[in-house]
Amino acid sequence: MKVEELEALEKPAIDPGTDHIVGPGFTNATVTDKIANVALRPFRSTPMVWFLGIGIAFMLMQGLLIGSAWLFYKGVGVWGVVIPVAWGFAIVNFVWWIGIGHAGTLISAILLLLKQDWRTSINRFAEAMTLFAVAQAGMFPILHLGRPWLFYWLMPYPNSMWLWPQPRSPLIWDVFAVSTYATVSLLFWYVGLVPDLASMRDRATKLWQKRAYGLFALGWRGSTKHWTRYQMAYLLLAGLATPLVISVHTVVSFDFAISILPGWHTTIFPPYFVAGAIYSGFAMVLTLAIPTRKLFHLEDIITSRHLDSMAKVMLGTGLIVAYGYMMEAFMAWYSGQFYERFMYLNRATGPYGWSYLMLIACNIAIPQLLWLRSVRLNVPILFMLSLVINVGMWLERFVIVITSLHRDWLPSSWGEYHPTEFDWMIFAGTIGFFLTLMFLFVRILPAISIFEMREVLHHIKHRHEPQPAPGPAHGD
Amino acid sequence: MTPSDKPVLDLDQLRARLQSGQGPLYWKSLEEVAETPEFQAFVEDELAAVRTPDWLDPANRRTFMKLMGASIGLAGLTACTKQPKETIVPYVRQPEEFVPGRPLFYATAMTMGGFGTGLLVESHLGRPTKVEGNPDHPNSLGASDYFHQASVLQLYDPDRSQAVLNRGRISSWNSFQAAMMQERERANLNKGIGVRILTETVVSPTLGAQIKEFLQQLPAAKWHQWDAAGRHGAFAGAQAAFGRPVNPIYQLEQADVIVSLDADFLSCGPGNLRYAQHFANRRRALTNVAQKERSKQDIQEGYQAGPDAPLRNQAASHTEEDTSPSPGAVQAQAEGVPVEQITQNRLYVVESAPSPTGGMADHRFPMKANDVEGFAWALAAALGVGSGQTGTAHKAIPAIAKDLKANAGKCVVIAGDYQPAAVHALAHAMNQSLGAVGKTVVYTEPVEANSVDQIASIKELVGDLNAGKVDTLIMFSGNPVYSAPADLDFKSAVQKAKWRAHLSLYNDETSEQCHWHVPQAHYLESWSDTRAQDGTVTFVQPLIEPLYAGRSAHEILSALAGNSGKSPHDTVREYWQTQRKDADFEAFWQTSLHDGIVPNTAAAIVNVAAKAPTAPTQNQGQGMEIVLRPDPTVWDGTFSNNGWLQECPKPQTKTTWDNAVWISPATAQQHGVATGDELEIKYQGRMVTGAAWLLPGHANDSLTVHFGYGRTRGGRLCDELGFDAYQLRTSGAPSGGYGVEIRKTGGTHYFAATQHTQTMESREPVRIATLEEFKKTPDFATEKEADKPVPKYMTLYPDYKYEGYKWGMAIDLNTCVGCSACTIACQAENNIAVVGKAEVGKGRHMQWIRVDRYFKGNIDEPELYYQPVPCMHCENAPCELVCPVAATIHSGEGINQMVYNRCVGTRYCSNNCPYKVRRFNFLSYTDWDTQSYYPLRNPDVTVRSRGVMEKCTYCIQRINAAKIESEKANRRIADGEVVPACAQACPTQAITFGDINDPKSKVAQLKAQVRNYSLLEELNTRPRTTYLARLRNPNPELGGVTA
């Protein structure tokens, strides 16, 4: 890499504002350079902040390792779970991470089908985030088990005892929903990466880089035939992923809605969980995208337009979530059900009332600032808001799981839940693991889809309407 | 490859080939030169080196197996250690009735607090595992309490003393005997001057005879008795009233009105099991009202007729064609009592701290324990008894007196064991004037070997010790250093005995102060005999050789009598041979052993006239009082090291692993005290620090503290638990008195309670009505169901038809006294682990049947209700639906089963259980390491590991055992043949289990009672366990007096 190229990497980029999804002056070559060089730059020119970030994330990740090692050794009793609150942080975190893992597929698949061209700059990034979030989520159901080494009993596999999972249990539906989602997300992300991996292969200067990218590029040459088939595959995957965005969190919400517990047993859960998932997913994309674009000077690729659009999605889904909360309260009153009413009052005023109030503040009250254009365009405030919403959505799951369980039917069995250091350690550990993966991702893979950016440039240049899918117009 | 297949090499051709130069330049083998196909194949086979043996080749496989077998064998040889010698010869003649895998039951008895209770002990391959009451025994009537249940854990306690100790160093029985015989010989010289024996209350006739013989031989020796939880007041009261010790026995089956003067006769004290059962029988007899208009289906489901009954019957008719009342229902109806005739016994209780008896009361008056005497005087005056003392007026007295008079001959006044003599004397006098004597109370000769005033006895001993008069002191069980009155300072007094020995189960505080400590044999390890409250003798027969070479008091006394080495068996047998000279002794011995009672040994009834006391006791006073009592679960400290009893929630507070300073909420508020605040309690110049527990229903200005905690020695569980209330106990006021001061230290203490919410929170898990209300609306327990929004009988699926058995349970809240015997019986039967204080505090206790306790009404004088909650075995079980691996499933007999091996531990079942009866092994709670617990466990019940859910199974092991028996005989299981552990222990038979497919079964008939209701019925879980609502019978004249 030449010196001037390295200098260009350090040059701050200029955000072109909300009217543009890409900064001015980009050509196919420069946009490729810009994105590929983030990953291909020499090791020594990695920003120090990156080292600092991955260092902290890696250290946090040790909490997961230590915590789960102790957990496997001693049993789930190292957590704060008790009778009656037999589900704790593990389930809260599982639902939270799964929710976060919704944004990627939504952005990539649904926005692709809806021809939202602004998605291009963030879809790769969001998909990676999805994948890593689902990986975190996927660990929790196993960590959560009393006998985690038997987790495979939840899967239907032929065995000499002819024992199968019990299909009426929503936990089994969960196994299928989450594993399907994880598989499709991985495929979608990887398929999207293939042409870019080929670009990376071609641009890499070191042999090992060429080999590594080349291995995963699966021999992509960019021929018309490749592009035709690629387009078809990508569209099919998008079509396949779209219902999953809805189904996964619907099924996750069944974990609660199928039970008979007041506070869980409610029909509003599926839509409100899906909306909540998208809400938290977009919040997390913002939480990650804002520092990344700053760090790698990508303001002219991830522009205010993107931030603005994502903020609007958050506002919309946030309002759906708020509607969900309102309906819960309304139905508790309207049903005339003693236990429902008690549950709702206890949720708001009982020992965990603080969590409910914080939840309302984080998820409903504070995000109303997003109505203001000035807030949506103020990057630091937007970043803070995204963090607030992340916290709020975590609290939502905490409120649902803990406050519903801790006082249910018979007063004699009421109890309280107090998370232990291992609960926190493992939760923080998954955040560390997730961030570690994200840091590695932005450093070694093209965090923004190169070929789709080129396609966007093509459309801008020719003043064409964007195509529904990446076209083969400009092979590398 | 077999040799015949191998082509023969042509050597000439090879030579030619090598010479021609066409062959390889360097060659390894002739095959290579010949380029045989085999060699080619070998060269081309790149994996030849790593190829596994050819499994299909029989020769190879066999060789391989042989080599493997040999190497394993050799490896085993090298790892050899010397194995302990075992006798492996099987029985040449199998002992009679002994079938490996099937338990045997032996009759024996446990002595506690001066009375023996007859027991049947289950033995698996010679290991006692479970204790049940002996139905033939007058003190048990088939029931048992948690002390009996937990005694088997004490047997296997690894902390029991295991060796004879001489000044703390391990010694031997022979050395001890030699040392003791030296003392004996020295004593012989002076007729035993300076020889003292200290025992607990002795009821064993053999032991009594042995001690008396010893005292005959050494006339100057003295025998003292000290039982820390002894009934000192009752003894003194009988002395005061009759001038001699007598033993009152109440016949509660005859009593319609009972007044308890601080007597917790239903849950502790002598005869409590018998009293509870009789009390319940009296109550049951006249309150059972059968439900009319019930279909067979309803009865089986435990459903009640309500406004929508026709709808449900219609639904039921999809599966059950016969909707007309079954013969069973008709019969149940016939067996009931017409509504207008129902009545119920009435119980008045005055007491300071709520007790199970107080919970059963129709009128409970919280009152300082020391004010009870004033109440007794006033009541006596109202009944025309006494000597002009007016006592303390109480608003309820006229009504109670009137009630008693109206029921003369069918009423009884019972004084509490810890009340002073005057209260007892007054009670005796009142009973006499009410014509109760001979009807509801009879007096017998005392059953103790020697009734003495134990406070005087220990005082005298300490006096002698301090005067240096004691040379030799032998203490048989008991722990006087810990439990003797604090003012006597037994610990320093005992040092003055020149030679002291202590026989006890544990190396405890007293053992520490003695030259010699001898491990005692547990009652399940040694022969003895004991007497029931009515005097009936039972032989205590051991079920196992002493685990730790323990010795019994009989052995020591035999040795002292010069019969060293005489076994306790021979001692007991020989004693009885002297008692039964003419009878066929062998037949008598065998029959008595088998039955668990010695016939015709009940103490003689005495006719005595009570003399009303003339003057009140001198402890009248003012201000705050302290009440000293044995602990509800660890008693006087005997069971401090017993994990089951430590973890058994105290019936009143539901706390575990602790004693507390019980205080009423009003008094606590007055002193600014909250639960958990540490208090310095100053009484008669002594001080202890304990933490407060606010107990609604406790008398104001009164503190109750319990013995049994604050131990310093005697097992790993004892240390650092609670505080030592004995420090406040003086010989002058063994049950406490006025003049206590409290001060907050500022510290706080953490209590591990199993129930945190004390009220029913506008729900009605326990349904209650007064007798009047019941007469008006017999279906009060279910009438509100009609208002509930969920239809009761709603399902998309056709009902499963139970062709065979259909198990169910009914729990009568009208007779449950909340004694928690069921909890510990279940723990013993089902190998339930002990989790410790920290885990209980988190909410992870494991007991399968819990006893919920609710307060209702006013905080100062609340009503108390107890409700045992096992698994409901719901027909529509919410737990089953959500288990992802089908680890909890419904059996064809309607039992909600838990398959431990299949459970992966998602805990969803517990979340979805509205009754929260499921228990989870959050950690590895079962003690896998302590060898001595292995034989304790019931071999018919799986021992659970960590990570699995567990819960009540209706004792399915017992159901299956009965099923095997019935199938062998080709018959159905008879009603009453299967009794779960909880029901078996229950002293009031509040728990009934059986087949609800059999309309004649007891449980089906109970479910046909009008009081029958399901817990949380509106959830449509259709529980198999149902409850019979509680009835109260308040005195109409006292309408507004108490809650």
Interface residues (C-beta under 8 A of the other chain):
Chain A: K74 G75 V76 G77 V78 G80 V81 V82 I83 P84 V85 A86 W87 H144 L145 G146 R147 P148 L150 F151 W153 L154 L163 W164 P165 Q166 R168 S169 P170 L171 I172 V175 D255 I258 S259 I260 L261 S335 G336 Q337 F338 F342 L405 D408 W409 L410 P411 S412 S413 W414 G415 E416 H418
Chain B: Q755 H756 T757 T759 M760 E761 S762 R763 P765 P789 E839 K842 G843 R844 R850 D852 R853 Y854 Q867 V869 P878 L881 V882 C883 P884 V885 A886 R902 C903 V904 G905 T906 R907 Y908 S910 N911 N912 P914 Y915 K916 R918 R919 F920 N921 F922 L923 S924 R946 G947 V948 M949 L1015 L1016 L1019
